[in-house]
Amino acid sequence: MLVRCATPYLQQTEDEALHGRLYSAVDTGKVVLLVNEIRLNAPGSPAYSGLDGLLTILVPIVGFVATWWSFGWLVGLASALPWAAVFLVAGRLVLGRVNGRACRFALMSDAHFDELWRWGGLRLRTADGAATAREGDDWRAFARTWC
């Protein structure tokens, strides 16, 4: 749960208020935050981590070479298919990690949400599917109407 500082001396801007309403709507399930993991898993994106991509490639290659080196060429060749499966599964795990990072980053503040929105990696949808806000739309108008 996001904790907001409620000091009487600071006035909340309209964007911060809309982001707070949007956060509450996502938290209660009234609005669904959809993430395009493929688009956000690119260098320069706030949700990108180069280590994820490196480990996706490095672990299967090192595992395959270690198997080949330790047990010979026949066992190493037989292990190629399981290591290929590890590569494919690791890619899915990386996309799940990008999704989690993007959701946490987007719900931190209105500035963070704006940054991911400009990247085109977020979409908003009502729980019943009645309305959707996409990349070219204004998320503030969606929050005013549906939150």
MDTraj code that builds the backbone (N, CA, C; nanometers):
import mdtraj as md
import numpy as np

residues = "MET LEU VAL ARG CYS ALA THR PRO TYR LEU GLN GLN THR GLU ASP GLU ALA LEU HIS GLY ARG LEU TYR SER ALA VAL ASP THR GLY LYS VAL VAL LEU LEU VAL ASN GLU ILE ARG LEU ASN ALA PRO GLY SER PRO ALA TYR SER GLY LEU ASP GLY LEU LEU THR ILE LEU VAL PRO ILE VAL GLY PHE VAL ALA THR TRP TRP SER PHE GLY TRP LEU VAL GLY LEU ALA SER ALA LEU PRO TRP ALA ALA VAL PHE LEU VAL ALA GLY ARG LEU VAL LEU GLY ARG VAL ASN GLY ARG ALA CYS ARG PHE ALA LEU MET SER ASP ALA HIS PHE ASP GLU LEU TRP ARG TRP GLY GLY LEU ARG LEU ARG THR ALA ASP GLY ALA ALA THR ALA ARG GLU GLY ASP ASP TRP ARG ALA PHE ALA ARG THR TRP CYS".split()
xyz = np.array([
    [0.0844, -0.1172, 0.0000],
    [0.0000, 0.0000, 0.0000],
    [0.0886, 0.1231, 0.0000],
    [0.0544, 0.2169, -0.0822],
    [0.1297, 0.3404, -0.0931],
    [0.0949, 0.4308, 0.0232],
    [0.1959, 0.4822, 0.0910],
    [0.1747, 0.5721, 0.2036],
    [0.2030, 0.7134, 0.1555],
    [0.1084, 0.8017, 0.1697],
    [0.1240, 0.9398, 0.1270],
    [0.1448, 1.0275, 0.2490],
    [0.2309, 1.1251, 0.2354],
    [0.2559, 1.2200, 0.3422],
    [0.1423, 1.3217, 0.3446],
    [0.0730, 1.3301, 0.4541],
    [-0.0424, 1.4195, 0.4641],
    [-0.0093, 1.5356, 0.5570],
    [0.0648, 1.6309, 0.5055],
    [0.0960, 1.7493, 0.5856],
    [0.0031, 1.8622, 0.5429],
    [-0.0500, 1.9379, 0.6351],
    [-0.1445, 2.0433, 0.5994],
    [-0.0787, 2.1611, 0.5283],
    [0.0544, 2.1685, 0.5321],
    [0.1228, 2.2827, 0.4721],
    [0.1461, 2.2669, 0.3228],
    [0.1424, 2.1452, 0.2742],
    [0.1660, 2.1204, 0.1327],
    [0.0338, 2.0944, 0.0621],
    [0.0101, 2.1681, -0.0425],
    [-0.1110, 2.1464, -0.1210],
    [-0.0822, 2.0404, -0.2274],
    [-0.1744, 1.9507, -0.2430],
    [-0.1607, 1.8448, -0.3414],
    [-0.2015, 1.8998, -0.4781],
    [-0.1207, 1.8748, -0.5809],
    [-0.1571, 1.9188, -0.7153],
    [-0.2682, 1.8298, -0.7690],
    [-0.3291, 1.8749, -0.8771],
    [-0.4378, 1.7962, -0.9359],
    [-0.3876, 1.6608, -0.9852],
    [-0.2666, 1.6584, -1.0443],
    [-0.2107, 1.5316, -1.0912],
    [-0.1874, 1.4342, -0.9761],
    [-0.1384, 1.4848, -0.8634],
    [-0.1173, 1.3979, -0.7471],
    [-0.2492, 1.3444, -0.6946],
    [-0.3517, 1.4286, -0.6945],
    [-0.4835, 1.3829, -0.6484],
    [-0.5405, 1.2771, -0.7421],
    [-0.5265, 1.2995, -0.8732],
    [-0.5749, 1.2002, -0.9697],
    [-0.4967, 1.0698, -0.9586],
    [-0.3659, 1.0811, -0.9372],
    [-0.2858, 0.9602, -0.9206],
    [-0.3285, 0.8845, -0.7952],
    [-0.3578, 0.9575, -0.6874],
    [-0.4069, 0.8929, -0.5653],
    [-0.5385, 0.8212, -0.5876],
    [-0.6294, 0.8851, -0.6623],
    [-0.7574, 0.8198, -0.6947],
    [-0.7358, 0.6977, -0.7827],
    [-0.6434, 0.7097, -0.8781],
    [-0.6121, 0.5972, -0.9661],
    [-0.5500, 0.4829, -0.8867],
    [-0.4602, 0.5152, -0.7949],
    [-0.3982, 0.4128, -0.7103],
    [-0.5054, 0.3388, -0.6300],
    [-0.5970, 0.4134, -0.5718],
    [-0.7036, 0.3504, -0.4931],
    [-0.7906, 0.2610, -0.5806],
    [-0.8189, 0.3061, -0.7022],
    [-0.9019, 0.2266, -0.7929],
    [-0.8301, 0.0992, -0.8355],
    [-0.7001, 0.1068, -0.8593],
    [-0.6227, -0.0131, -0.8948],
    [-0.6145, -0.1059, -0.7750],
    [-0.5962, -0.0489, -0.6564],
    [-0.5854, -0.1286, -0.5334],
    [-0.7146, -0.2032, -0.5025],
    [-0.8292, -0.1422, -0.5303],
    [-0.9574, -0.2074, -0.5025],
    [-1.0049, -0.2965, -0.6166],
    [-0.9378, -0.2894, -0.7320],
    [-0.9766, -0.3732, -0.8447],
    [-1.0785, -0.3093, -0.9366],
    [-1.1101, -0.1843, -0.9139],
    [-1.2056, -0.1131, -0.9997],
    [-1.1442, -0.0828, -1.1365],
    [-1.0129, -0.0588, -1.1375],
    [-0.9384, -0.0315, -1.2601],
    [-0.8225, -0.1304, -1.2677],
    [-0.7938, -0.1774, -1.3882],
    [-0.6849, -0.2724, -1.4102],
    [-0.5710, -0.1992, -1.4804],
    [-0.4506, -0.2131, -1.4274],
    [-0.3311, -0.1551, -1.4874],
    [-0.2638, -0.2637, -1.5700],
    [-0.2599, -0.2441, -1.7018],
    [-0.1994, -0.3419, -1.7926],
    [-0.0622, -0.2920, -1.8362],
    [0.0344, -0.3801, -1.8404],
    [0.1723, -0.3436, -1.8720],
    [0.2166, -0.4161, -1.9982],
    [0.2787, -0.3421, -2.0908],
    [0.3396, -0.4015, -2.2095],
    [0.4860, -0.4294, -2.1754],
    [0.5136, -0.5513, -2.1318],
    [0.6466, -0.5872, -2.0834],
    [0.7509, -0.5808, -2.1939],
    [0.7125, -0.6168, -2.3163],
    [0.8075, -0.6184, -2.4273],
    [0.8586, -0.4763, -2.4538],
    [0.7677, -0.3800, -2.4561],
    [0.8064, -0.2422, -2.4828],
    [0.8906, -0.1842, -2.3691],
    [0.8582, -0.2193, -2.2460],
    [0.9304, -0.1641, -2.1316],
    [1.0607, -0.2366, -2.1007],
    [1.0839, -0.3504, -2.1644],
    [1.2091, -0.4232, -2.1437],
    [1.3106, -0.3800, -2.2489],
    [1.3366, -0.2501, -2.2539],
    [1.4307, -0.1931, -2.3495],
    [1.5227, -0.0965, -2.2760],
    [1.6463, -0.0845, -2.3194],
    [1.7381, 0.0090, -2.2541],
    [1.6809, 0.1511, -2.2521],
    [1.6923, 0.2152, -2.1377],
    [1.6392, 0.3494, -2.1211],
    [1.5059, 0.3520, -2.0497],
    [1.4358, 0.2413, -2.0498],
    [1.3072, 0.2328, -1.9812],
    [1.3308, 0.2275, -1.8310],
    [1.2423, 0.2913, -1.7526],
    [1.2583, 0.2858, -1.6071],
    [1.2438, 0.1450, -1.5499],
    [1.1778, 0.0563, -1.6212],
    [1.1557, -0.0791, -1.5716],
    [1.2598, -0.1783, -1.6241],
    [1.3573, -0.1298, -1.7006],
    [1.4569, -0.2175, -1.7625],
    [1.5698, -0.2491, -1.6654],
    [1.6167, -0.3716, -1.6703],
    [1.7350, -0.4119, -1.5954],
    [1.8222, -0.4947, -1.6895],
    [1.9401, -0.4450, -1.7172],
    [2.0307, -0.5153, -1.8077],
    [2.0735, -0.6502, -1.7540],
    [2.0757, -0.6642, -1.6229],
    [2.1154, -0.7909, -1.5619],
    [2.0169, -0.9026, -1.5976],
    [1.8894, -0.8701, -1.6085],
    [1.7905, -0.9717, -1.6465],
    [1.8228, -1.0312, -1.7834],
    [1.8510, -0.9452, -1.8795],
    [1.8828, -0.9934, -2.0140],
    [2.0113, -1.0719, -2.0185],
    [2.1088, -1.0271, -1.9420],
    [2.2374, -1.0967, -1.9384],
    [2.2220, -1.2357, -1.8786],
    [2.1501, -1.2466, -1.7670],
    [2.1323, -1.3776, -1.7031],
    [2.0496, -1.4722, -1.7893],
    [1.9559, -1.4177, -1.8662],
    [1.8731, -1.5013, -1.9543],
    [1.9593, -1.5755, -2.0550],
    [2.0629, -1.5110, -2.1039],
    [2.1516, -1.5725, -2.2031],
    [2.2646, -1.6500, -2.1354],
    [2.3197, -1.5900, -2.0309],
    [2.4418, -1.6435, -1.9706],
    [2.4199, -1.7769, -1.8981],
    [2.3134, -1.7902, -1.8228],
    [2.2907, -1.9127, -1.7447],
    [2.2787, -2.0364, -1.8348],
    [2.1947, -2.0350, -1.9401],
    [2.1890, -2.1551, -2.0248],
    [2.3207, -2.1864, -2.0974],
    [2.3916, -2.0829, -2.1420],
    [2.5177, -2.1082, -2.2130],
    [2.6223, -2.1676, -2.1190],
    [2.6362, -2.1087, -2.0009],
    [2.7328, -2.1613, -1.9039],
    [2.6918, -2.3021, -1.8604],
    [2.5633, -2.3255, -1.8387],
    [2.5172, -2.4599, -1.8010],
    [2.5452, -2.5628, -1.9087],
    [2.5212, -2.5255, -2.0344],
    [2.5467, -2.6171, -2.1451],
    [2.6960, -2.6484, -2.1569],
    [2.7797, -2.5444, -2.1506],
    [2.9250, -2.5650, -2.1612],
    [2.9763, -2.6457, -2.0424],
    [2.9251, -2.6200, -1.9227],
    [2.9690, -2.6951, -1.8049],
    [2.9284, -2.8422, -1.8163],
    [2.8105, -2.8685, -1.8676],
    [2.7668, -3.0072, -1.8868],
    [2.8545, -3.0769, -1.9900],
    [2.8809, -3.0085, -2.1003],
    [2.9655, -3.0642, -2.2063],
    [3.1059, -3.0929, -2.1514],
    [3.1610, -2.9980, -2.0771],
    [3.2958, -3.0116, -2.0238],
    [3.3035, -3.1233, -1.9196],
    [3.2023, -3.1333, -1.8339],
    [3.2072, -3.2298, -1.7230],
    [3.1777, -3.3725, -1.7656],
    [3.0807, -3.3884, -1.8560],
    [3.0329, -3.5244, -1.8861],
    [3.0611, -3.5715, -2.0279],
    [3.1244, -3.4915, -2.1072],
    [3.1585, -3.5338, -2.2432],
    [3.0605, -3.4801, -2.3469],
    [3.0978, -3.5026, -2.4723],
    [3.0213, -3.4434, -2.5811],
    [2.8835, -3.5070, -2.5973],
    [2.8699, -3.6349, -2.5680],
    [2.7412, -3.7020, -2.5876],
    [2.6367, -3.6506, -2.4878],
    [2.6731, -3.6440, -2.3614],
    [2.5818, -3.5926, -2.2590],
    [2.5588, -3.4427, -2.2802],
    [2.6644, -3.3712, -2.3187],
    [2.6518, -3.2287, -2.3465],
    [2.5546, -3.2018, -2.4598],
    [2.5634, -3.2823, -2.5645],
    [2.4703, -3.2667, -2.6774],
    [2.3278, -3.3011, -2.6357],
    [2.3119, -3.4020, -2.5514],
    [2.1785, -3.4388, -2.5026],
    [2.1204, -3.3314, -2.4108],
    [2.2079, -3.2556, -2.3463],
    [2.1589, -3.1512, -2.2552],
    [2.1213, -3.0221, -2.3277],
    [2.1421, -3.0157, -2.4571],
    [2.1116, -2.8925, -2.5320],
    [1.9634, -2.8591, -2.5255],
    [1.8775, -2.9573, -2.5375],
    [1.7330, -2.9315, -2.5351],
    [1.6848, -2.8826, -2.3978],
    [1.7245, -2.9471, -2.2873],
    [1.6848, -2.8914, -2.1569],
    [1.7374, -2.7503, -2.1333],
    [1.8599, -2.7209, -2.1776],
    [1.9121, -2.5856, -2.1588],
    [1.8390, -2.4853, -2.2467],
    [1.7924, -2.5270, -2.3633],
    [1.7097, -2.4394, -2.4476],
    [1.5767, -2.4098, -2.3776],
    [1.5214, -2.5099, -2.3098],
    [1.3973, -2.4889, -2.2336],
    [1.4217, -2.3913, -2.1178],
    [1.5369, -2.4014, -2.0535],
    [1.5709, -2.3069, -1.9459],
    [1.5772, -2.1650, -2.0020],
    [1.6339, -2.1502, -2.1204],
    [1.6413, -2.0184, -2.1847],
    [1.5015, -1.9609, -2.2091],
    [1.4100, -2.0432, -2.2587],
    [1.2740, -1.9962, -2.2865],
    [1.1980, -1.9623, -2.1582],
    [1.2114, -2.0433, -2.0570],
    [1.1443, -2.0169, -1.9293],
    [1.2025, -1.8924, -1.8630],
    [1.3336, -1.8755, -1.8706],
    [1.3975, -1.7578, -1.8110],
    [1.3467, -1.6303, -1.8765],
    [1.3217, -1.6346, -2.0066],
    [1.2666, -1.5178, -2.0759],
    [1.1305, -1.4800, -2.0215],
    [1.0472, -1.5773, -1.9944],
    [0.9153, -1.5499, -1.9360],
    [0.9282, -1.4937, -1.7941],
    [1.0220, -1.5465, -1.7169],
    [1.0441, -1.4957, -1.5819],
    [1.0913, -1.3505, -1.5843],
    [1.1751, -1.3166, -1.6815],
    [1.2229, -1.1795, -1.6947],
    [1.1052, -1.0863, -1.7249],
    [1.0163, -1.1266, -1.8135],
    [0.9001, -1.0424, -1.8450],
    [0.8108, -1.0250, -1.7227],
    [0.7993, -1.1262, -1.6410],
    [0.7227, -1.1136, -1.5166],
    [0.7880, -1.0153, -1.4205],
    [0.9214, -1.0173, -1.4156],
    [0.9929, -0.9223, -1.3296],
    [0.9770, -0.7793, -1.3816],
    [0.9790, -0.7627, -1.5140],
    [0.9585, -0.6295, -1.5728],
    [0.8185, -0.5794, -1.5391],
    [0.7202, -0.6668, -1.5462],
    [0.5821, -0.6306, -1.5126],
    [0.5738, -0.5821, -1.3686],
    [0.6333, -0.6543, -1.2766],
    [0.6298, -0.6146, -1.1363],
    [0.6991, -0.4820, -1.1117],
    [0.8179, -0.4640, -1.1738],
    [0.8892, -0.3376, -1.1572],
    [0.8096, -0.2219, -1.2148],
    [0.7472, -0.2429, -1.3313],
    [0.6700, -0.1356, -1.3953],
    [0.5488, -0.0980, -1.3107],
    [0.4795, -0.1964, -1.2554],
    [0.3632, -0.1663, -1.1709],
    [0.4043, -0.0890, -1.0462],
    [0.5105, -0.1335, -0.9809],
    [0.5575, -0.0618, -0.8619],
    [0.6019, 0.0797, -0.8964],
    [0.6737, 0.0948, -1.0080],
    [0.7227, 0.2260, -1.0487],
    [0.6067, 0.3189, -1.0847],
    [0.5071, 0.2671, -1.1553],
    [0.3943, 0.3496, -1.1989],
    [0.3105, 0.3970, -1.0811],
    [0.2990, 0.3161, -0.9789],
    [0.2133, 0.3517, -0.8661],
    [0.2876, 0.4316, -0.7588],
    [0.4147, 0.4633, -0.7805],
    [0.4900, 0.5440, -0.6840],
    [0.4400, 0.6877, -0.6794],
    [0.4290, 0.7501, -0.7952],
    [0.3874, 0.8906, -0.7992],
    [0.3359, 0.9242, -0.9381],
    [0.2758, 1.0420, -0.9506],
    [0.2237, 1.0824, -1.0802],
    [0.3362, 1.1057, -1.1805],
    [0.4524, 1.1536, -1.1361],
    [0.5655, 1.1747, -1.2265],
    [0.6174, 1.0412, -1.2814],
    [0.6249, 0.9403, -1.1951],
    [0.6671, 0.8072, -1.2399],
    [0.5654, 0.7489, -1.3375],
    [0.4376, 0.7661, -1.3065],
    [0.3331, 0.7153, -1.3949],
    [0.3423, 0.7838, -1.5310],
    [0.3630, 0.9165, -1.5305],
    [0.3780, 0.9911, -1.6559],
    [0.4937, 0.9384, -1.7394],
    [0.6043, 0.9076, -1.6739],
    [0.7218, 0.8591, -1.7459],
    [0.6930, 0.7267, -1.8165],
    [0.6306, 0.6333, -1.7468],
    [0.5962, 0.5055, -1.8098],
    [0.4872, 0.5229, -1.9145],
    [0.3955, 0.6155, -1.8912],
    [0.2887, 0.6406, -1.9885],
    [0.3484, 0.6935, -2.1188],
    [0.4482, 0.7823, -2.1078],
    [0.5142, 0.8347, -2.2277],
    [0.5878, 0.7250, -2.3031],
    [0.6384, 0.6264, -2.2311],
    [0.7039, 0.5133, -2.2962],
    [0.6036, 0.4271, -2.3729],
    [0.4769, 0.4406, -2.3417],
    [0.3753, 0.3603, -2.4093],
    [0.3640, 0.2196, -2.3540],
    [0.4088, 0.1998, -2.2333],
    [0.4086, 0.0664, -2.1761],
    [0.2929, 0.0380, -2.0835],
    [0.2037, 0.1353, -2.0636],
    [0.0910, 0.1167, -1.9718],
    [-0.0410, 0.1339, -2.0451],
    [-0.1408, 0.0661, -1.9938],
    [-0.2790, 0.0818, -2.0389],
    [-0.3683, 0.0712, -1.9175],
    [-0.4749, 0.1457, -1.9178],
    [-0.5733, 0.1390, -1.8092],
    [-0.7035, 0.0848, -1.8652],
    [-0.7684, 0.0016, -1.7863],
    [-0.8964, -0.0548, -1.8277],
    [-0.9848, -0.0702, -1.7047],
    [-1.1121, -0.0417, -1.7203],
    [-1.2044, -0.0646, -1.6099],
    [-1.2197, -0.2148, -1.5912],
    [-1.2574, -0.2557, -1.4726],
    [-1.2672, -0.3986, -1.4417],
    [-1.3701, -0.4692, -1.5299],
    [-1.4762, -0.3976, -1.5650],
    [-1.5786, -0.4583, -1.6498],
    [-1.5487, -0.4432, -1.7987],
    [-1.4385, -0.3749, -1.8323],
    [-1.3999, -0.3582, -1.9723],
    [-1.4761, -0.2495, -2.0456],
    [-1.5469, -0.1650, -1.9743],
    [-1.6288, -0.0616, -2.0384],
    [-1.5441, 0.0472, -2.1026],
    [-1.4291, 0.0779, -2.0455],
    [-1.3455, 0.1848, -2.0987],
    [-1.1986, 0.1464, -2.0883],
    [-1.1205, 0.1970, -2.1830],
    [-0.9771, 0.1711, -2.1875],
    [-0.9040, 0.2998, -2.2224],
    [-0.7920, 0.3245, -2.1597],
    [-0.7041, 0.4361, -2.1940],
    [-0.5736, 0.3772, -2.2451],
    [-0.5370, 0.4154, -2.3672],
    [-0.4162, 0.3622, -2.4310],
    [-0.3096, 0.4684, -2.4422],
    [-0.2064, 0.4367, -2.5165],
    [-0.0877, 0.5200, -2.5281],
    [-0.1168, 0.6648, -2.5697],
    [-0.1999, 0.6878, -2.6660],
    [-0.2267, 0.8233, -2.7127],
    [-0.3287, 0.8988, -2.6291],
    [-0.3969, 0.8304, -2.5406],
    [-0.5020, 0.8919, -2.4587],
    [-0.4415, 0.9623, -2.3371],
    [-0.5257, 1.0385, -2.2704],
    [-0.4835, 1.1082, -2.1486],
    [-0.5289, 1.0265, -2.0276],
    [-0.4330, 0.9826, -1.9478],
    [-0.4690, 0.9006, -1.8315],
    [-0.5434, 0.9833, -1.7273],
    [-0.5218, 1.1155, -1.7273],
    [-0.5893, 1.2016, -1.6313],
    [-0.7398, 1.2071, -1.6587],
    [-0.7757, 1.2132, -1.7858],
    [-0.9180, 1.2135, -1.8224],
    [-0.9833, 1.0813, -1.7826],
    [-0.9111, 0.9720, -1.8018],
    [-0.9624, 0.8415, -1.7604],
    [-0.9826, 0.8380, -1.6089],
    [-0.8848, 0.8910, -1.5340],
    [-0.8943, 0.8908, -1.3870],
    [-1.0069, 0.9808, -1.3393],
    [-1.0278, 1.0934, -1.4053],
    [-1.1382, 1.1822, -1.3663],
    [-1.2726, 1.1138, -1.3863],
    [-1.2848, 1.0392, -1.4930],
    [-1.4127, 0.9769, -1.5280],
    [-1.4394, 0.8492, -1.4492],
    [-1.3391, 0.7626, -1.4353],
    [-1.3636, 0.6275, -1.3844],
    [-1.3127, 0.6012, -1.2436],
    [-1.2444, 0.6954, -1.1822],
    [-1.1907, 0.6681, -1.0478],
    [-1.2628, 0.7516, -0.9446],
])
top = md.Topology()
chain = top.add_chain()
for i, resn in enumerate(residues, 1):
    res = top.add_residue(resn, chain, resSeq=i)
    for name in ("N", "CA", "C"):
        top.add_atom(name, md.element.get_by_symbol(name[0]), res)
traj = md.Trajectory(xyz[None], top)
